[in-house]
Amino acid sequence: MAQIVKIKFITHLTHDVLKIVAEKPADLVYQPGQAVDISINRPGWEDALRSFTFTSLPDDDHIEFSIKTYPAHNGVTNQLLSLKQGDAITVHDVFGDIHYKGEGIFIAGGAGITPFIAIFKQLEKENKIGNNKLIFANKTKADIILEDKFLQLLGNNFINILSDEKIDRYEHGFISAELIKKNIDNSSKYFYLCGPDPMMQAVEKHLSALGLAESSIVKEAF
Ligand SMILES: Cc1cc2nc3c(=O)[nH]c(=O)nc-3n(C[C@H](O)[C@H](O)[C@H](O)COP(=O)(O)OP(=O)(O)OC[C@H]3O[C@@H](n4cnc5c(N)ncnc54)[C@H](O)[C@@H]3O)c2cc1C
C-alpha cells in the first residue's frame, strides 16, 4: 500500500549519485537487495513511478536510496536533484529478485551496485563478509559508488574495472570471461549480477561460456 513519507536528509555520494534518506513507512517489510517503486509528491510527477533499491537495512529506523541521476533528461531522477529535506515522496510496492544465498562473486555495473550495498551492509552487520568478492564496473574512478567502504570491507576481494579511464591497479575495459575466471575459487558458489541491460547480457554470456549453472546465477536488470 502506498505511503507518503518525508525526506530527512539528502546528499551526493558521487558527482551524479544522490543518497536520499527518508522516514520509514509504517509496517514496511523488505529484504536486503529488494527495491520499491517511488514517486515524487510534486505537481505533474505524482504518477511517475520509478524503481529504486533500498540501501538501508530492514531494521533501520529510516529508509535510504542511492540514486544515479540523469540531469540531461527531464525524468524522475532529474527532479530528485531539486528535492530537499521535508519534501514528500510516495513509497509504493516492494519487489525484487536479488537476495543473498551464500558466498560468491558479485558483479555490478554502475547503479547496479545498489542491491549489493544493502547485502554487504547486512553481511557486515552479521560478521559474514567471508570470501565474497565484488567486481564493480564503471566508466571512471569518479563514478565508483562507496569505493572506500567496499575497500575497507573486502580488501583484495574488491575488483574495480574502468571502461573510460586507465589507472594503475584498476582493471581496464569491460568485464571479460577471463576477469571472472581468474577470480573464481572454492567460495564462488553464486554469481550475483546487476546492472544495465547490455552489461548484463555480456556478463551472462561469459558466465555461460565458463560453464556455470543457471541455478548459480542471481540477477536483476536495471
Ligand atoms: C528493480 C530495479 C531497481 C533499481 N534500483 C535503482 C537504484 O537503487 N539506484 C539507481 O540509481 N537506479 C536504480 N534503478 C534504475 C532506475 O529505476 C532508473 O535509472 C530510473 O527509473 C530512471 O528514471 P528517470 O525518470 O530519471 O529516467 P527515465 O525517464 O525513466 O529514462 C530511463 C533511461 O533513459 C535514459 N536517458 C538519458 N537521457 C535521455 C534522454 N534525453 N531521453 C531519453 N532517455 C534518456 C537514462 O539512461 C535512463 O536510464 C533500478 C531499476 C530497477 C528495475
The ligand as an SDF file (V2000), in Angstrom:
LIG
                    3D

 53 58  0  0  0  0  0  0  0  0999 V2000
   14.4170   -3.2840   -9.6840 C   0  0  0  0  0  0  0  0  0  0  0  0
   15.1600   -2.0020  -10.0160 C   0  0  0  0  0  0  0  0  0  0  0  0
   15.8660   -1.3490   -9.0200 C   0  0  0  0  0  0  0  0  0  0  0  0
   16.5730   -0.1630   -9.3110 C   0  0  0  0  0  0  0  0  0  0  0  0
   17.2750    0.4130   -8.3060 N   0  0  0  0  0  0  0  0  0  0  0  0
   17.9990    1.5310   -8.5830 C   0  0  0  0  0  0  0  0  0  0  0  0
   18.7650    2.1800   -7.5500 C   0  0  0  0  0  0  0  0  0  0  0  0
   18.7620    1.7850   -6.3830 O   0  0  0  0  0  0  0  0  0  0  0  0
   19.5050    3.2560   -7.8970 N   0  0  0  0  0  0  0  0  0  0  0  0
   19.5100    3.7490   -9.1920 C   0  0  0  0  0  0  0  0  0  0  0  0
   20.2160    4.7300   -9.4510 O   0  0  0  0  0  0  0  0  0  0  0  0
   18.7840    3.1780  -10.1650 N   0  0  0  0  0  0  0  0  0  0  0  0
   18.0180    2.0950   -9.9000 C   0  0  0  0  0  0  0  0  0  0  0  0
   17.2670    1.5320  -10.8900 N   0  0  0  0  0  0  0  0  0  0  0  0
   17.2080    2.2140  -12.2070 C   0  0  0  0  0  0  0  0  0  0  0  0
   16.2140    3.3700  -12.1130 C   0  0  0  0  0  0  0  0  0  0  0  0
   14.9190    2.8490  -11.9210 O   0  0  0  0  0  0  0  0  0  0  0  0
   16.2480    4.2650  -13.3760 C   0  0  0  0  0  0  0  0  0  0  0  0
   17.5140    4.8160  -13.5370 O   0  0  0  0  0  0  0  0  0  0  0  0
   15.2430    5.3750  -13.2330 C   0  0  0  0  0  0  0  0  0  0  0  0
   13.9540    4.8340  -13.3660 O   0  0  0  0  0  0  0  0  0  0  0  0
   15.4320    6.4540  -14.2500 C   0  0  0  0  0  0  0  0  0  0  0  0
   14.3480    7.3340  -14.1100 O   0  0  0  0  0  0  0  0  0  0  0  0
   14.2370    8.6860  -14.9250 P   0  0  0  0  0  0  0  0  0  0  0  0
   12.8030    9.1200  -14.8370 O   0  0  0  0  0  0  0  0  0  0  0  0
   15.2490    9.6740  -14.4620 O   0  0  0  0  0  0  0  0  0  0  0  0
   14.6100    8.2840  -16.3590 O   0  0  0  0  0  0  0  0  0  0  0  0
   13.5850    7.6660  -17.4240 P   0  0  0  0  0  0  0  0  0  0  0  0
   12.7300    8.7600  -17.9810 O   0  0  0  0  0  0  0  0  0  0  0  0
   12.8860    6.5050  -16.8560 O   0  0  0  0  0  0  0  0  0  0  0  0
   14.6360    7.2220  -18.5060 O   0  0  0  0  0  0  0  0  0  0  0  0
   15.2330    5.9690  -18.4030 C   0  0  0  0  0  0  0  0  0  0  0  0
   16.5990    5.9830  -19.0280 C   0  0  0  0  0  0  0  0  0  0  0  0
   16.6770    6.8730  -20.1130 O   0  0  0  0  0  0  0  0  0  0  0  0
   17.9910    7.2900  -20.3050 C   0  0  0  0  0  0  0  0  0  0  0  0
   18.0750    8.6740  -20.8650 N   0  0  0  0  0  0  0  0  0  0  0  0
   19.0430    9.5700  -20.5940 C   0  0  0  0  0  0  0  0  0  0  0  0
   18.8580   10.6870  -21.2930 N   0  0  0  0  0  0  0  0  0  0  0  0
   17.7680   10.5050  -22.0040 C   0  0  0  0  0  0  0  0  0  0  0  0
   17.0690   11.3110  -22.9150 C   0  0  0  0  0  0  0  0  0  0  0  0
   17.4870   12.5470  -23.2460 N   0  0  0  0  0  0  0  0  0  0  0  0
   15.9330   10.8180  -23.4640 N   0  0  0  0  0  0  0  0  0  0  0  0
   15.5110    9.5920  -23.1440 C   0  0  0  0  0  0  0  0  0  0  0  0
   16.1490    8.7820  -22.3000 N   0  0  0  0  0  0  0  0  0  0  0  0
   17.2550    9.2300  -21.7510 C   0  0  0  0  0  0  0  0  0  0  0  0
   18.6740    7.1730  -18.9940 C   0  0  0  0  0  0  0  0  0  0  0  0
   19.8230    6.3890  -19.2330 O   0  0  0  0  0  0  0  0  0  0  0  0
   17.6740    6.4100  -18.1170 C   0  0  0  0  0  0  0  0  0  0  0  0
   18.2510    5.2380  -17.6140 O   0  0  0  0  0  0  0  0  0  0  0  0
   16.5460    0.3630  -10.6210 C   0  0  0  0  0  0  0  0  0  0  0  0
   15.8150   -0.2810  -11.6180 C   0  0  0  0  0  0  0  0  0  0  0  0
   15.1270   -1.4560  -11.3240 C   0  0  0  0  0  0  0  0  0  0  0  0
   14.3480   -2.1290  -12.4080 C   0  0  0  0  0  0  0  0  0  0  0  0
  1  2  1  0
  2  3  1  0
  2 52  2  0
  3  4  2  0
  4  5  1  0
  4 50  1  0
  5  6  2  0
  6  7  1  0
  6 13  1  0
  7  8  2  0
  7  9  1  0
  9 10  1  0
 10 11  2  0
 10 12  1  0
 12 13  2  0
 13 14  1  0
 14 15  1  0
 14 50  1  0
 15 16  1  0
 16 17  1  0
 16 18  1  0
 18 19  1  0
 18 20  1  0
 20 21  1  0
 20 22  1  0
 22 23  1  0
 23 24  1  0
 24 25  2  0
 24 26  1  0
 24 27  1  0
 27 28  1  0
 28 29  2  0
 28 30  1  0
 28 31  1  0
 31 32  1  0
 32 33  1  0
 33 34  1  0
 33 48  1  0
 34 35  1  0
 35 36  1  0
 35 46  1  0
 36 37  1  0
 36 45  1  0
 37 38  2  0
 38 39  1  0
 39 40  1  0
 39 45  2  0
 40 41  1  0
 40 42  2  0
 42 43  1  0
 43 44  2  0
 44 45  1  0
 46 47  1  0
 46 48  1  0
 48 49  1  0
 50 51  2  0
 51 52  1  0
 52 53  1  0
M  END
$$$$
